[in-house]
């Protein structure tokens, strides 16, 4: 048993000591979705700090607890606050929550975040379904000894974001009359925002939006055989594409303004999973 898997199993043993709940869908809440609990029937909350060896969120707006319960009739686990590489955690620690949700029993991981828009056709406050990603600017979460209990050494990433789930998202957005863009998400390390020159480079590479999370979680999920989908709220235009200086408070404010519609869309999608 690898050291990574041994740590994961200790987290899972604690989880099983407090509940036998088995979720089918995992949802990671990005900025602006911190109040999502009102959209689900919560059976149990587990603070990250209660789980032995588990990383704890340090970013404002990321509460740091698992919510276990039902979204509609779908058993789900919701991460109210994620951990980020820029907080000083190793990439192994950043994806530990994703792997723990796999051990809990999830089959689908729904990723959400706030991002900076690179595509000039995007507007602040719009939603973008993630169709693919660029993770080349952060370390792979699979570096080091392979956790063979979760997946193979060289996992395929042709379809990181599940085509059937993407079609479900498109259909639901249309039903709910919510405008939905589509595009490629690029992850950087953060915590600094990107320079205008970097944004131009990312655009040339094909990125439509940029942020500081998500792609590494998607890789870990696919390695473990979890189906993945994701939606990003474009909370600002990336550096150099507007006259505004960027701040985390402004990002959070825009995400909060769009939270009601974001929550409605996410909830309707999960109810059909």
Secondary structure, DSSP 8 states (H G I E B T S, - for coil): --HHHHHHHHHHHHHHHH-----SEEEE--TT-TTGGGGSEEEEEEEGGGSTT-----STT---EEEEEEETTEEEEEEES---GGGT--HHHHTHHHHHHHHHT-SEEEEEEEEEE-STT--TT-EEEEEEEE-TTS--TT-SS--TTT--TT---TTSS-HHHHHHHHHHHHHTT--EEEEEEEE---SS---HHHHHHHHHHT-SEEESSSHHHHHHHHHTT-EEEEEEEEEEE-TTSSSS---HHHHHHHHHHTHHHHHHHHHHHHHT-
